[in-house]
Amino acid sequence: MAESATQAIGVFDSGVGGLTVLRALQAELPGENYIYLGDTARLPYGTKSVETVVRYALQAADELVARDVKALVIACNTASAAALGALRERFAPLPVIGVIEPGAEAACAASASGRIAVIATEGTVRNGAYQQAIARLRPDARVQAVACQLFVALAEEGWLDGEVAEAAAARYLQPLFADRVAAPDTLVLGCTHYPALRGVIAATAGSAVRIVDSAETTARATRTILQADDLLQPARSPGKVRFLATDGVARFASVGGRFLGRTLDASEIELIDL
Amino acid sequence: MAESATQAIGVFDSGVGGLTVLRALQAELPGENYIYLGDTARLPYGTKSVETVVRYALQAADELVARDVKALVIACNTASAAALGALRERFAPLPVIGVIEPGAEAACAASASGRIAVIATEGTVRNGAYQQAIARLRPDARVQAVACQLFVALAEEGWLDGEVAEAAAARYLQPLFADRVAAPDTLVLGCTHYPALRGVIAATAGSAVRIVDSAETTARATRTILQADDLLQPARSPGKVRFLATDGVARFASVGGRFLGRTLDASEIELIDL
């Protein structure tokens, strides 16, 4: 079946972190309808193997495609790094948009020196997807990638500032930025949980460092791709959002609200099995 | 088939945290053979719903029982809290030992004042299993339970002391121990990850507070139960251990070594699918 402008955009994440991407999409494309799927039963993806993440991502995407979406946004860096190719292959010609390429493009555009730092989950760092995407766009770039696992727990706990967040940011980031001359001038938030900690991350990196949030750049990339395929919904009235979760709708609502930037009620979320 | 002393003891956890229980079992019962299963593909259990944790625990236990074990130790507080009853029912008369009851017994024995603090995952705290187990043994006890989600991430990251661990411990624990007169005199480490942070937890709670580690008490309970059923293996020579994981054997080895207290090699771990 051919895609049409009135269909929803499917957004997929391992949990609630991808709600930062949904929020950016709603700001960029407010007339669209969205179906957001958080695979909360099997999160986090960031510490799992590539094979497992690909399998999970295909199952989640199948579920969204069965609900008749016109495009898929993978709002999870780990899943984008591991499964973008597999998803594009299985669902062609459906547009499938990941967060890595838009983030890499924005980083290359933002950096003057070509020294770029990427902070992400273990899986994304190990996989090397950001490093490769940046190298394709800017072969002279020098990329340092650091896994900041604790940031996920801090964001989920709601400890977005204060002593613990500051001490963790210092421990992860100070080695990168200690030498002011050789330090990166651009820092990519390569995990959808990290924008919640943007304040403390930016303060630790220093005011000279540009922060790239791939949520915003992914939303702009989604607009460009839908426009090219003539699939944009005119923004006459605000679109609707449906939420699907594979576990724990109460926790999805309480923690998710922090990432979405508005109060979420458990009754808005449908529990599904993958 | 009837159980016999020569069979292995099956130990099950959501990941690598339960290796603290395996370590205590090996110290208490060195002649036994063990099969340890870490459900690393689906960890953490601590933030998941009871229904999901029960389903996962039954699948993991099926796998161990199929490998012919003489007893099951649930080395995961969240799974013990959610699934002990379901496991005992499905596998009777096989002995099934959880970590909650031994931990509650040890806490009641250790506490003079009856004021007991339990720190655990969200799932264990919400479920109320420790609170109920302590109340059954000691109806006058006053139990405060606090979810310390960040401790899991700290233990997995290997940040066992230093500024971040100290600041997190202070934020979670100081409200409990601020009023020295009404403060608990006993603190239960109600998650298998937490013994790795015992030093910083004990320092924050203060030297007057007794720390109960359910790994050690579970090992003693296992001895008692096996002895009663005449299933103890004489400790003539050190027993063998087999490790099974549902994902990421390399990470299981690198992070798990910290909990087991010895170097683990990825080649020792068999990848299985549940």
Boltz contact constraints between the chains, C-beta under 6 A:
constraints:
  - contact:
      token1: [A, 41]
      token2: [B, 52]
      max_distance: 6.0
  - contact:
      token1: [A, 42]
      token2: [B, 42]
      max_distance: 6.0
  - contact:
      token1: [A, 48]
      token2: [B, 247]
      max_distance: 6.0
  - contact:
      token1: [A, 49]
      token2: [B, 247]
      max_distance: 6.0
  - contact:
      token1: [A, 49]
      token2: [B, 248]
      max_distance: 6.0
  - contact:
      token1: [A, 52]
      token2: [B, 41]
      max_distance: 6.0
  - contact:
      token1: [A, 52]
      token2: [B, 247]
      max_distance: 6.0
  - contact:
      token1: [A, 149]
      token2: [B, 157]
      max_distance: 6.0
  - contact:
      token1: [A, 150]
      token2: [B, 153]
      max_distance: 6.0
  - contact:
      token1: [A, 150]
      token2: [B, 157]
      max_distance: 6.0
  - contact:
      token1: [A, 153]
      token2: [B, 150]
      max_distance: 6.0
  - contact:
      token1: [A, 153]
      token2: [B, 153]
      max_distance: 6.0
  - contact:
      token1: [A, 157]
      token2: [B, 149]
      max_distance: 6.0
  - contact:
      token1: [A, 157]
      token2: [B, 150]
      max_distance: 6.0
  - contact:
      token1: [A, 163]
      token2: [B, 167]
      max_distance: 6.0
  - contact:
      token1: [A, 164]
      token2: [B, 167]
      max_distance: 6.0
  - contact:
      token1: [A, 164]
      token2: [B, 168]
      max_distance: 6.0
  - contact:
      token1: [A, 164]
      token2: [B, 171]
      max_distance: 6.0
  - contact:
      token1: [A, 167]
      token2: [B, 163]
      max_distance: 6.0
  - contact:
      token1: [A, 167]
      token2: [B, 164]
      max_distance: 6.0
  - contact:
      token1: [A, 167]
      token2: [B, 167]
      max_distance: 6.0
  - contact:
      token1: [A, 168]
      token2: [B, 164]
      max_distance: 6.0
  - contact:
      token1: [A, 171]
      token2: [B, 164]
      max_distance: 6.0
  - contact:
      token1: [A, 247]
      token2: [B, 48]
      max_distance: 6.0
  - contact:
      token1: [A, 247]
      token2: [B, 49]
      max_distance: 6.0
  - contact:
      token1: [A, 247]
      token2: [B, 52]
      max_distance: 6.0
  - contact:
      token1: [A, 248]
      token2: [B, 49]
      max_distance: 6.0
